[in-house]
Amino acid sequence: MKDLIDIASLTNQQIKDIITLAGKYYKSNKTTDKTYDLLKGKEVINLFFENSTRTTLSFELASKRLGATVVNLNLEQSSVKKGECLDDTITTISAMSPDFIVVRHGTNGAARQVAQLAHSHVINAGDGNNAHPTQALLDLAVIMQHKPNINGLKIVICGDIKHSRVARSDIEILTRFGANITLIAPPNLLPDADYIKQYNLTTDSNLQNGIKDADVIMLLRIQHERIDATNIPSKEEYYNQYGLKANMLNTAKPNCIIMHPGPVNRGIEIEQSLIDSSNKTVILQQVEMGVAIRMAVLEYLHNCNIV
């Protein structure tokens, strides 16, 4: 295993191994003794062609806590702004012999393209609406902290599912471990019928009805950068129909948890009080787990000793 490109490339045992490693780092990251020498002398290049806060910072922290040297390439000051193509960017970077390349790109398949060109370990930090494997791993890890047995859980995903790489990776990983998934979104923000059939997904157009007996509610933001604004409801209309409000939760399971990969649009996807005061919301726990999972992925690939 040289790279982490998508969830489909991982076996269930590899997923379990990475989550077990992340559990160790999740605990140590809460202490003052949270740095290691595992990647001392190694170099990690963060190559983000799209804006990011959580993913960029968590990969940088993960790398530094394992002892690596980190280079964040500023694309505004790079040859990309002069028209350099992705292939040339990667072959140039690869010639400098970094140990890891973490890449986020707006085009589906870009991470796999990078992995085919680079000698380094390549980690997909999100490509187009295709895949975001480390987000899916951290989401599974957080759910398992609250509900160790995924099999049979009702997990509701609400929002812009059609354009969400998070949703696609989460659906891949959660259905493999036996979860039952319900999708809730405006009709034009749902994936196509073949995809729904492939993963045996349930759909619902009514959020209140859809979250009945839910164990997990996962909210997604509208991907404004990937869709025509004329094809989506106004913010007010969207919140009225698809925004999660506190008074809706009486139909979900009493121990239901609420998730969101961020960034959260308060008062659009979720009522503000559910973010600030609800003990059901695990959004910050997802952020914490993000660092731990990315540390685990870096260690796992390093231990494969392919580079």
N, C-alpha and C positions, 0 to 999 in steps of 0.2 A: 504494500500500500504506500505509494509515493505521495499521493495527493488526496485532498478531500474536496470533491467537486459537487456531489449531491448525495442525498440520503440513499438513493437506489444503489450506489456503489458500496454501501456498508452492509455487512451481515448483521443479523440481530445480536450475535455475540460481540462483534466490534462495538456496536452501539452500547451494549451493557458495560463493556470494558471502559469505554470513554466516560460514561456516566459515573462509574465507580471511581475513576481517577478524579473526576470533577468534584466528587463528594469530599475527597481529601483536601483539595484546594479551597473548596467552599468554606470548610472549617478553618483552615490556616489563614485565609484572607481576612478573617475576623480578629486575628491576633496581631501582635506587634512583630511576630516572627513569620513574615509572609514572603520572604525572598529565598531563592534557591540558586544554585550554580549549574543546574542541569544544562542550560544553553550558553554557558560562558564561552566566549569566543565565536559564537554563532551570530549571524546577521539576518534580520527580518526586515524586508521592505514592504511597507504598506502602500499599495498602489490603488488609490480610490478615484475612479473617474466620476463618481457621483458623491454628493454631499452625505455626510454621516456624522453623528455625534457619538451615540452609544457604541456602535460597532467599531469605529476607529479607535476610540479611547480604550475600549475593553481589550482589543488586540494589542494596543501599545502597552497597556498595563500588564497584560498576560505575558507578553514577551519579556518585558523588563523584570518582572518578578521571577522569571525563570533564568535571568542573567544574560539575556541576549542584548546585542546592540540593535537599536531600531532606527530605521530611516523612513520618514514619512515624505513621500515624493509630492512636492507642490506642483500640481499639473498646470497651474496658472503660469508657472515660470519654467515649464518644461517644453520640449520640442513638440509635444502633442498640440500646443497652441499654434505651432507653425505648420501643422498639417501632417505630422508624422503618424503613420498608421500603427495599429496595435502590434502587428507582427514585428515591425522594426523596433518599436519601444521595448518589446519583451526580449528580442535577441540581443539588443544593446545591454539591457539590464542583466541578462543571463551571462553575458561575457564577463561581467564583473564578479561572478560566482557568489551571489548571496545564497544563504542556506534555505530561506523561506521567502516566498512571495505571497502576500495576502492581497487579493484583487477584488474590487467591486467595479462592476461595469453595467451600463444600461442595455447591453445587447445580450439576448439569449445565446448561450453557448460560448460566451467570451472566456469564461474561466477554463473551460475545457481546451479552448484554443491556446490559452497561455500555458496550460500544463503540457500540451504537446510540443511546445517550443522551448520551454525552460528546463534546465537540468535541476533546478531547485524543487523542494517541496512546494506545492501550490495549494492554497486554501481559498475556496470560493466564499467571499464575504457578501455575495448577492450578485446575480446576473439577470438583468431584465426582469421579466415576471416568471422566470424559470425556477430558480432554486436559491435557498438561503440555509444551507445545512447546519451551520452552527446555531442559528436561531431555533431550528427545530430540535436540536439536541438539548439546548438549554430549556426550552419549553417542556420537553418530555421530562427532564430532570426535576424541574419545579413541580410539575404535576405529581411525579412519583414521591416527592417529599410529603405531599398531602394525601395521596391516594396510591399506595405502592402497587396495587393491582390494576393495570390499565384495562385489562380485558373486560368488556361489557360496560365500561363507562359511557355515559352520554355526554359528548362534547359538542357544544354549539359554537360555530364560527360565524360571526356576523360582520358584514361590512363589504368592502370592495374585494371580493374573493377572486374575481376574474383576472385582475391585474396584480395579484399579490404573490410574490415568490415565497413569502412567509407561509401563506395558506397552503401552497402546493407542497412545500417541504413538511409542514406539520401534518397534512393529510396523509402523506406517504408514510411518515414514521408512526403516527398514531393508529392508523388502520392496520399496520403490520403487527402491532401489539394488541389488537383486538378491540379497539375503541369503536363505538358507533357514533358517526359524525352527522350532525344536522347543519346545513348551510342556510343562512338567512341573509338576504340581500335584495335590492331592487332587481328585477328580472334581467336587466342588461348588465348587471355586475356579477352575475353567476357564471361559472364555467359552462362549457357546452355539454350537451346531453351525453355524449360518449364518455367524457371525463367523469361525469356524475355516476354513470353506469359502471365504469371501470372500477371505481372504489366503493361501489354500493352505498352511495351517499343519499341522505334524505334532504329534501329542501322544504322551506316554509317561507311564506311571505309576511308572516305575522310574528314579530319578536316575542310578544307576550305568550302566544301559543307555543312558539318554538322552544322556549327555555323551560317549558314544563318538565320537571324531574331532571333537569340538567345537573351534572356533576361539575362541569367546567364550562364557563362562558368566555370565549376568546373574541375580543373585539379588534377590528382592523380599521385603519384610516382609509379614506378615499385617496387613491393614487392620482392626485391632480396632474402630476407630471407625465402620466402615461395615457390619459384619456381626454377626450374633448369635453370641456366644461358644459356644453349644451346637452350632453347625454346623461347628466346626473341631476338629482333633485337639488333645490336650494338648500343651504345649511339648515334653515328652519324646518323645511319639509322633511329633510333627512332625519333630523333629531326627533321630530314628532313621530316618525314611522319606525325608525331603526336605532334610535339612541336608547341606551340602557338607563332606566330610571330606578331609583331605590324601591319604589312601590311595586315594581314588577317582580321582585325577587321572591315574593311569597309563593310563587308557583315552582321555583327551582328547588333542588334539594337543600335542606338546611345547612349542609356543610359545603355548598357550592363555592368554588373559587372563581374570581374574575381576573382575566389576563389581558394584556395589551402589549405588543412588541415595541410600541413607541415610534415616533413621537405621538403623544395623545393630543387630540383636538378636544379640549374641554367643552362641554355643552353641545357637542355634535355627535360623537360616538358614545359618550358616557356622561352622566350627570356628575357635576363637579364634586358633590358630597361623597360619591362613591369612591373617588380617588383619594380624598383628603381624610376621610374619617371611617371608612368601612373596613372592618377586619377581614372581609372577604377578598379584598383586592390585593394581588400579589405582584403588582407591576414592579415595585422596587426590588422584590426578591428575584424577579427575572433579570434585572440589571446586575445584581450581585452574582447570580449564576452565570451571567454572560462572561464575566472575567474568568470564573472557574472552569467553564467548559472550554474556553479558548486556550487556557493553560493546559488542559487535559489533551486537547487536539494537538497542540504543539509537541507535548511530550510523546504522545502516541506515534506521531509521524517520525519524530526524532528516533524513537526506539526501533522503528522499522529499519533504520540504518541503510537506506537505499541510496541516498545522495552520496 
